[in-house]
């Protein structure tokens, strides 16, 4: 992976923010009560992850309506959830894809984050519970997101399908961009007005510099964990260089505006810096903001972290700007 001169590897790194450090301490305390995820089945790992993450999704905005849905896809029915902060039937929508390395997490772990975006951006938010790896490897999740966007055109769920933003964190950001590129190539991407990437992973490898700076004690994710996730997601070693997975190799022209949330203490921060350059080089509008002292997954600390709340507000302003408000 090439490293941008503006990336954290070439800047003075901030110490981990005190509030985020507290969040990490509490998170690690939760994980310590269970076996390591590598020692249990994927199903059990997900169960543990749901329990450990549960306290951090409590509280936050109350929705006027929350609707659980089942969306048909070529791989079977997919669970989804629509968050409505109290908007009319012509409301724009953010389709949000949770992170978790293609293996973990769900619309339940990310419930509060999606409510925060719905409330702050004044849009409806549709969370998708795409099928996870290793049981469902590439390209299943992308297929399902693509199918869901097609379904939205005909579904009567109180949204305007012509005003849609697509976003996600970590692996969810990867899936968001891969789907947007597919829709562009099909000539069907006009409805996607914006892309929100929260510490997204766009490459299938980490640099030595990133590992040295971010892979030691106190890190949220190290190189072996990155490799673990992509080994689970891919079918063959050749998939690791597939531009639908290794998105820094993709053709990036003709995409909607993007906003990238970049924590400077994240092992994959260089992915975001390079992606901004490549998106701009391909003629797209791409903006980013670095959150000093923030780590991978820091948005989950929203209940206790000023930095997390700032990043959510920044993303919400971007969504509101590209989608407009209901009734507009």
C-alpha positions in Angstrom: 0.0 0.0 0.0 1.4 3.4 -0.9 1.3 6.0 1.9 0.1 9.6 1.3 2.5 12.3 2.5 -0.4 13.7 4.5 -1.1 10.4 6.2 -0.6 9.8 9.9 2.5 7.9 9.2 4.2 11.2 8.2 2.7 13.3 10.9 3.0 13.7 14.7 0.4 11.3 16.1 -1.8 12.5 18.9 -2.1 10.5 22.2 -5.3 8.5 22.4 -8.0 10.9 23.6 -8.9 10.4 27.3 -12.6 9.7 26.6 -11.8 7.2 23.9 -9.2 5.6 26.1 -12.0 5.1 28.8 -14.2 3.6 26.1 -11.5 1.2 25.1 -10.8 0.2 28.7 -14.5 -0.6 29.2 -14.7 -2.5 25.9 -11.6 -4.6 26.8 -13.1 -5.4 30.2 -16.2 -6.7 28.4 -14.1 -8.8 26.0 -12.0 -10.2 28.8 -15.0 -12.1 30.2 -15.1 -14.4 27.1 -12.8 -16.6 25.1 -10.8 -15.0 22.3 -12.9 -14.7 19.2 -10.4 -16.8 17.2 -11.1 -19.8 19.5 -14.8 -19.9 19.0 -17.2 -20.5 16.0 -18.3 -17.4 14.0 -21.8 -17.8 15.4 -20.5 -17.7 19.0 -18.1 -14.8 18.2 -21.1 -12.8 17.0 -23.0 -13.6 20.1 -20.2 -12.4 22.3 -19.7 -9.3 20.2 -23.4 -8.4 20.6 -23.2 -8.7 24.4 -20.0 -6.7 24.7 -21.3 -3.9 22.4 -24.7 -3.8 23.9 -24.0 -1.1 26.6 -22.7 1.3 24.1 -25.8 1.4 22.0 -28.1 2.4 24.8 -29.6 5.9 25.1 -29.6 8.4 22.3 -32.4 9.8 20.1 -35.8 8.3 20.3 -37.4 7.6 16.9 -41.0 8.4 16.0 -41.1 5.0 14.3 -38.7 2.0 13.9 -39.7 -0.7 11.4 -38.1 -4.1 11.0 -38.1 -5.3 7.4 -37.3 -8.3 5.3 -35.7 -7.5 1.9 -35.6 -10.1 -0.9 -32.2 -10.7 -2.4 -30.7 -13.3 -4.8 -29.2 -15.0 -1.7 -32.3 -15.0 0.4 -34.2 -12.7 2.6 -32.1 -10.0 4.4 -33.1 -8.4 7.7 -33.2 -4.6 7.7 -34.4 -1.8 9.9 -35.8 1.6 9.0 -35.4 4.5 11.4 -37.8 7.4 11.1 -37.3 10.5 13.3 -40.7 11.8 12.3 -40.5 12.7 8.6 -43.0 12.6 5.7 -43.2 9.9 3.1 -40.9 11.8 0.7 -38.0 11.7 3.1 -34.5 11.1 1.7 -32.7 8.0 3.1 -29.2 7.0 4.3 -28.6 3.3 3.7 -26.1 2.3 6.3 -23.8 -0.7 6.4 -22.4 -1.8 9.8 -18.7 -2.7 10.2 -17.2 -5.8 11.8 -14.7 -7.1 9.3 -17.4 -8.7 7.2 -17.7 -11.2 10.1 -19.1 -9.5 13.1 -21.7 -7.0 14.3 -25.2 -6.2 13.0 -27.9 -3.6 12.8 -28.3 -4.2 16.6 -24.8 -3.3 17.5 -25.1 -0.2 15.3 -28.6 0.7 16.4 -27.7 3.9 18.3 -25.3 5.2 15.6 -28.1 4.9 13.0 -30.6 6.7 15.3 -28.0 9.5 15.8 -27.7 10.0 12.0 -31.4 10.0 11.5 -31.9 12.6 14.2 -29.0 14.8 13.3 -29.3 14.7 9.5 -33.2 14.8 9.5 -33.3 11.8 7.1 -34.6 8.3 7.4 -31.9 5.6 7.9 -32.1 2.1 6.5 -29.7 -0.4 8.2 -29.0 -3.6 6.3 -28.0 -6.9 8.0 -26.1 -8.3 5.0 -25.0 -11.9 5.3 -21.6 -12.3 6.9 -18.5 -14.3 6.3 -17.1 -16.9 6.4 -20.4 -18.6 5.8 -21.2 -16.1 3.0 -18.1 -15.0 1.3 -17.6 -12.3 -1.4 -19.6 -11.3 -3.4 -22.7 -12.2 -1.3 -22.8 -9.0 0.8 -22.3 -6.7 -2.2 -25.0 -8.6 -4.1 -27.4 -8.1 -1.3 -26.7 -4.4 -0.9 -27.2 -4.0 -4.7 -30.4 -5.9 -4.6 -31.7 -3.8 -1.7 -31.1 -0.6 -3.6 -33.1 -2.0 -6.5 -35.9 -3.1 -4.1 -36.1 0.5 -2.7 -37.2 1.8 -6.1 -40.5 -0.1 -5.8 -41.0 -0.5 -2.1 -43.6 1.6 -0.3 -41.8 2.4 2.9 -42.1 6.1 3.1 -38.8 7.2 1.5 -37.8 9.0 -1.7 -35.6 6.4 -3.5 -34.2 9.1 -5.8 -32.5 10.8 -2.8 -30.3 8.2 -1.3 -26.9 8.3 0.4 -24.8 5.2 1.1 -22.4 4.8 3.9 -20.8 2.6 6.5 -18.0 2.1 8.9 -14.9 -0.1 8.4 -16.0 -3.2 6.3 -19.3 -1.4 5.8 -17.5 1.4 4.1 -15.8 -1.1 1.8 -19.2 -2.6 0.8 -20.7 0.9 0.3 -18.0 1.9 -2.3 -18.1 -1.5 -4.0 -21.8 -1.2 -4.4 -21.7 2.4 -5.7 -19.2 1.4 -8.3 -21.4 -1.5 -9.4 -24.4 0.8 -9.7 -22.3 3.3 -11.7 -21.2 0.6 -14.1 -24.8 -0.5 -14.6 -25.9 3.1 -15.4 -28.0 3.0 -12.3 -26.1 5.1 -9.8 -27.9 8.5 -10.2 -30.0 8.0 -7.1 -26.9 7.8 -4.9 -26.2 11.4 -4.0 -23.4 10.9 -1.5 -21.0 8.4 0.2 -20.1 8.4 3.8 -17.0 6.4 4.9 -16.3 6.0 8.6 -12.7 4.6 9.0 -13.3 2.4 5.9 -11.0 -0.3 4.7 -10.1 0.1 1.1 -7.1 -2.2 0.8 -6.5 -5.9 1.8 -3.0 -5.2 3.3 -1.4 -2.9 5.8 2.0 -1.2 5.5 4.9 -1.9 7.8 4.7 1.7 8.9 1.0 1.4 9.9 1.7 -1.8 11.8 4.6 -0.3 13.7 2.7 2.8 14.7 -0.7 1.3 15.4 -0.3 -2.4 15.9 1.2 -2.5 19.4 -0.3 -2.2 22.9 -3.4 0.0 23.0 -4.3 -0.6 19.4 -7.8 -1.4 18.5 -6.9 -3.5 15.5 -3.6 -4.9 14.3 -2.4 -6.3 11.0 -3.2 -9.9 11.9 -6.8 -8.9 12.6 -7.0 -7.1 9.3 -5.6 -10.2 7.5 -8.1 -12.4 9.5 -11.1 -10.5 8.3 -10.1 -10.5 4.6 -9.2 -14.2 4.7 -12.7 -14.9 5.9 -14.3 -12.6 3.3 -12.4 -13.8 0.3 -12.8 -17.1 -1.6 -9.3 -17.4 -3.0 -5.9 -15.6 -2.7 -6.7 -14.0 -6.1 -9.7 -12.2 -4.5 -7.3 -10.2 -2.4 -6.4 -8.2 -5.5 -9.9 -8.0 -6.9 -10.7 -4.3 -7.3 -14.2 -4.9 -5.9 -12.5 -5.8 -2.6 -9.1 -4.0 -2.9 -10.9 -0.8 -3.8 -7.7 1.3 -4.1 -7.3 -0.6 -7.4 -10.8 0.2 -8.6 -11.8 2.6 -11.4 -13.2 5.5 -9.4 -14.6 7.9 -12.0 -18.2 9.1 -12.0 -18.9 8.6 -8.3 -21.0 10.9 -6.0 -19.5 13.2 -3.5 -17.8 11.5 -0.5 -16.9 12.4 3.1 -14.3 10.3 4.9 -14.0 10.2 8.7 -10.4 9.4 9.5 -9.1 8.6 13.1 -5.4 9.3 13.2 -4.7 6.4 15.6 -6.2 3.8 13.2 -4.0 1.2 11.5 -6.0 1.6 8.3 -6.0 5.4 8.2 -3.7 5.4 5.2 -6.5 3.7 3.2 -8.6 6.8 3.7 -5.8 9.3 2.8 -5.0 7.4 -0.4 -8.7 7.0 -1.3 -9.3 10.8 -1.0 -6.4 11.4 -3.5 -7.6 8.8 -5.9 -11.2 9.9 -5.8 -10.2 13.5 -6.5 -7.7 12.3 -9.2 -10.6 10.6 -10.9 -12.6 13.8 -10.9 -14.9 13.3 -7.9 -15.6 15.5 -5.0 -14.1 14.0 -1.8 -13.6 15.6 1.6 -12.1 14.2 4.7 -11.5 15.2 8.3 -8.9 13.8 10.7 -9.9 13.2 14.3 -6.8 13.5 16.4 -6.5 11.0 19.2 -9.3 8.8 17.8 -9.0 5.1 17.1 -10.8 2.6 14.8 -14.4 2.1 16.0 -14.4 5.4 17.9 -17.9 6.3 16.8 -19.2 3.6 19.2 -18.0 5.8 22.1 -20.6 8.4 21.2 -22.2 8.3 24.7 -18.9 9.3 26.4 -16.7 10.9 23.7 -16.8 14.5 22.4 -14.7 13.4 19.4 -17.2 10.7 18.5 -20.2 13.1 18.7 -18.2 15.7 16.6 -17.6 13.1 13.9 -21.2 12.0 13.8 -22.3 15.6 13.5 -19.9 16.2 10.7 -21.2 13.1 8.8 -24.8 14.2 9.4 -24.1 17.6 8.0 -22.6 16.0 4.9 -25.7 13.7 4.5 -28.1 16.6 5.0 -26.2 18.7 2.4 -26.2 16.0 -0.3 -29.7 14.8 0.3 -31.6 17.9 1.4 -34.4 17.8 3.8 -37.8 16.0 3.6 -40.3 18.0 1.6 -37.5 20.0 -0.2 
